[in-house]
Amino acid sequence: MKKFVILSLLLAVSFSTYAQQKRVEKTTKTESVNVDYKTRYKASFFDNWYVQGSFGGAMLFGEDDSALSFGDRVRPGFSFAAGKQFTPIFGVRIGVEGNRLRGWNDNNGGNYPNHDTDPRKEYLDKLGVNTANGYDQDIKYYSLNADFMVDITNIFANDKQEFKRWNAEIYAGISAISTIERKGIEDRTLFAGRVGASATYNINKRLGINLDLGTTATSATFDGHDNEGSEVDYICTAKLGLKWKIGKQGFKTVHVISARQYAELNNYLAAVKTEQMEKGSPQEQVVVIPADKDKVLVPYVVFHDGKETFNQELQMVNISNMAKMLNENPDSRIDIVGNTYSTSTKMALNRANKVKEILIDRYSISADRLTVKTEDMGDDSQTVHFINK
């Protein structure tokens, strides 16, 4: 169950009556309606694209390949891909890879497509290479890949659109993989399945360093024979490269509620509007308070329990309203107070500074109008309060 919080914030003004200075209190009306809703993320087809290029190594796992040392089996490779995020969690990626592979055949038989004997062995025998005890397989290939991507970082994140220094993804996909005719290896194209994991360290909001680990499974005939009864060849890859986000990034957040609840919410809003009309327009309601009352408490931001993040979908309204008040009252200043009740002073201070940074960076409020403090504000320990000076 989640809440829509409806706020009517009356801004502070000052006026003179009969030459006596008085202050007008900012009043806040808060009401809550419980609404079950689903969050959807929308963006244009042209938004949230990226490209990435990587270089690394690949290793073939066939029937006899373990006869070679690890170092002898690793061969270089590259990949280039373009991808799109459809939501903060799900995306797709299309790319091309090119690699070299080295395998081994122990010369104990096997079935060879379109041949009675292994053409690789025939090629080596003609060169005078002794293949009696086995011979290597020197393979070059390229593949076209299509992957379905899942960002597991955002699965567990409270704020799915917040910039994160690290992102981790898992993926599954298909490939069309083709060997290149050379030195006894023949052309053949096979389909393959692939799975893997990818981690990105984001240097900034555009550029990241990407590590990709993947495994491709294809027919045993990939290396030229059926591996004496085995049905699958595996290719494992590890690549390091750069990931660059292009174009507009981010999503529009949409809350989807049932028609019944939508009607209930509209009825509630209509009732609040009627109540306000009966009492008088909120913009016309002011409360005069003594001039010696130097602090007025106004709305606060609620953070996630034990964390320095908050749900921007629900909490940004108060920061936005405070920015509006500050912009419309250029002489005003506020204290941003982190609540230390059952929270460390350090965390409370970090929370308050985060709110200050948003006011400065997003709403262009001058830093000298904002003072960050910490104070025990009572039971609502996960809060940062705005206090008018």
N, C-alpha and C positions, 0 to 999 in steps of 0.2 A: 504494500500500500504506500503510495507516495502522495505528496501534497503540493497543490498549487497555492502559493502564498500571495494574497492580494493586498498590496500596500498602497496607501494614499498618504504621501509625504508632503506636509505643508512646510514651505521654506521660511527661514527666519528673515524677518525684516526689522528695521529700526525706524522709529518715527519720533517726532517731537510734538507734545501736546502741552499747551500753556507753558512753553519754555522749559518743561521738565523732561529729561531724557528717560525713556522707558524702553524695555526690550520685549519682543514678541516671541513666544515660545514656538518652536517647531513641534507640531503634533503629529503623531503617527497612529493611523488606524490599521490594525492587523486583523484579518479574518482568515480562516483556513477551511478548505473543502477537501475531503478525502476523495481521490480519483485514482482508479487503476488505469495505467496507460502503458503503451509500448513505445519505445524510442526508436525512431527511424532516422537514418542519415542519408541526405540527398545531395547530389552534386551533378554538374553538367558532365556529359560524356567526355568533354575536353579537359576536365580538371583531374588532378591527382595522378598524373603520369610520371614515370621515371625511366631512366635508362641506366644500365650498369655494364661494366666490362671487367673481366677477371682473367687471371693467369694462374696456373698451378700445375698439379700433377694428376695422373690417372694410373690405375692399376687394374689388370685383368685377372679375374679369378675363374679359371677353367679347370679341367680335370687334372692336368699334370703340372700346372703352373707353379705349384709349391716347391718344385725341384729347383727353382731359381731363388736367389737371395732377394731380400726386400729391395735393396738398392738397384739390382738389375731389372726389377719389374716396374719400377716407377718411371714414367715417361711424361714429358711436358704436354700441356694442353692449354687451350684458351676458351673463353665463352663471351658472348655478347647477347644482351637481352633487353627487351622493353616490357614494361609492366604497367598495370593500372590498378589502383585501389578503388573498389566499388563501395566499400564501407570501411570504417576504421579497422575492421577485423578481416574481411575477405577481399581477395584480389586475384588477378590472373597475370601470368608472365609468359611471353613467347620469346624464344631465343634460339641461337645456333651455337654449337660447340664443335671444336676440332681438336683431336687428340692423337697421340701415338700410343701404341700398346706393345708390350713384349710378353709373349707367352711361351709355352714349352709343350712339345709333343714327345712322349717317351718311345715312339716308334712301335707301339704294341697294337697297331691296328686302328680301327675306327671306320665309320662310313663317311665318305666324302661326297658332297653334292655334285652330281654330274661327272664324277671321276671314280675310277677304280682305286687310284692311289692319290696321295696328297700332292697337289701341284707345287706346294712349297718345298716338299722333300725333293721332287724332281728338279726344281730350280737349283737347290743347293748341291745336289749330286752332280749336275752339269758343271758347276763351279769347282768341283773337286773337293767339296766339304764332306768329311766323314760323318754320316748321319746314322751310323749303326746303333749308337747309344742314345739317340734322340736328337732333336734339332729345334731351334727356336722359331717362334712365329713373330715376325716384325709387321705390325698392322698399323695402318693409318686409316682413320675414319672421321666422318663428320656426322652430326645429327641435328635434326630440327625438333625442338622441344616445346611442349605446351604444358604449363603447370598451373594448378589451382593452389593459391597461397592462403595461409591462415596465420595472422599475426597473434601469437599467443600472449604477447605482452599486453595487448589491448583487451584480451579476453578477461584478464584479471584486474585491469586498471579501472579505478573509479571514474576518472576523467579521461575518456578515450581520445579526446582531441588535444590534450595537453602535450606540448613538446617533451619528448623523452630522449635522454642521452643514448639509451640502448633500445633496440628493437630486436625481437627474436621471432622467427617465422618457421613454420614447417610447411612442406609442400608435397603434393603427389601429382603425377602427370604421365604423359605418354610421349614417345619419341619415334621418329622415323630415322633409323640409324643405317648408314651406308659405309661399307669398306671401299677403299680405293685400290684399283688394280696396280700392283707393283711387286716385283721380286717374288713371284709365285703366289701372291695373295690375289684372289679374284674379286671382281665387283659383286656385291650382293647387298640388297636392302632388306632390312628386317624391321618389324615393329617391336617396341620395348616399353616396359613400364618403369617408372622411376619414382623414388621417394628421396626426401632429404630435409635438411635443416639449414637455416640461414640466419646469421646474426649480423647486425649493423651497428657500428658506433657512429652516431651522428655528430659530426664536427660542428655543423650548424643546421639550420632548418632546410638547407638545400643539399648539402654534400655529406656523404657518409662513407666510412670504410667498411667493406662487406666481406664476410667469410662465409663460404658456401661448401657444405659437405653433402654429397649425394651418392646414391647407388642406383644403377640401371641394370635391369634384368631382361635378358633377351634369349633367343634360341641358342642352343649349344652349337648350331652350325655357323654362328658368327665367326669363330676362329678357323673355319674351314672343315671341321669334322664334328661328329656328334658326341665327342668326349666319351666314347665307349659306354654308352648307356645313360650318361647324365643328360638332363633335358634343358639345362639353363647355364648360360654364361653370365657372370656378373662383372660390371665395370664400376669401380669406386673412384670418385674424384674428390679433390680438395682444392679449392681455388680462393684466391684473395684478390680483391679489386675495389673499385669505386662505384658508388651508387649516387646518381644525380637526379634530384626531383625537378621536373620541368613544368612550367605553366602554373596555374592557380592551384593552391593546395587547401584542403579543408572541406568540411561538409556543413550543410544546413541541417540543424537538428529539428526534427518534427516529432511531436507527441501524438500518437494515435489512440483515441479513446472510443468506446462504444457509443452508438447513437443515443442510447438511454442515458449514459452518463453525461454526454454532451448536452442533452436537454436539461438534465438536472443542474449542470453547471450554469447554463444560461438562465435558468429560473433563479438560481442563487444570486447571480450578478444583477438580475433585474430587481430582486428584492433589496439588495444593497443600494442600488441606484435610487429606488423609491424611498428608502430610509434616509438617504442623504438629502434628497430633494425636500423631504418633510422637515429635516433639521436645518436646511440651508446649505448652500454650496460650500464644499470643503475649502475652496480657495478664499471664501469670505470669512471663515471661522478663524479667529485669532484669540489667543489667551495671553493677556498682559501679566507679566510677572515682575517682581521687584528687581530693581536695577542691581542690587547687591548679590543676586543669585547668578554666579559666574559660570555655571556649567549646566548644560542641557543634554540629556542622554537621547540619542537618536539611533536608528537601526544598526544591527550588527551582522557580521558574516560568520556563518557556522562552518567549521572545518570538519573533515573526517576525523573520527576518533583516533588519537595518537599519531596523526599525520599532519604534514604541512601542505595538504591539498584540500580543495573543496569542490563541491558539485557546482560547476559554473552555470549549468542550466537553471538552477534554483537560486543561487546566491549572488550572481552578478547584478541582480536588480537593485540591491541596496548600494553596491559600489557605484552603479550608474546613476542612481538618484543622488548620491552624495556628490558625485562629479558635477551633476547638473546644478545643485545648490551652490557649489563653490564657483562655478562659472558665472552664475547669475548674481553672485554676491562677491565681487572681486576683493573686497577688504576682509572677508571672513577667513578664519584659520581654524583648523581642527586638530585635536589629539587623536591618534590612532592607537588604541589601547589593546594590547594582547592580554587575554585573561589567564592568570597564573593559577586559578583554582584547580587543584589536582592535575596541573600541567607544569612542566619545567619552565623556568624563566627563559631559557634559551629557545624552546619551541614556541612559547608565546611571543617572543621578540621576533623570531623568524616569520611567524604568521603575520604579525603586524607589518613587518617590512615588505612581505609579499603584496599585501593590500596597497601599501604606499607605492610600490613599483607599478602596479596596475594603474593607479590614479595618475602617475607621472607619465608612463609610457603610452597608455591607451587614450587618456583623456587630457593630456598636456597640462596637468595641474602643476604649478610651480612647487618645487621641493621645499622652499622656505615657508610655505603655507601649511606644511604637514609635519607634525611632531610625533615620533613613535615612542610609546611608553609601554610598560607592563604594570599590571595591577590585578589584585584579586577581586574579580567582579562577581563572584558568587557561583552558584551551582552549574551554570552553563559553561563548563570548563573549556569547550572546544570553540570558543568565540573570540572575535576581534570586534571591539566596539568603536564607534565614532562618537567623539565628545566635542561639542562646539565650545571653543574658547570664549 
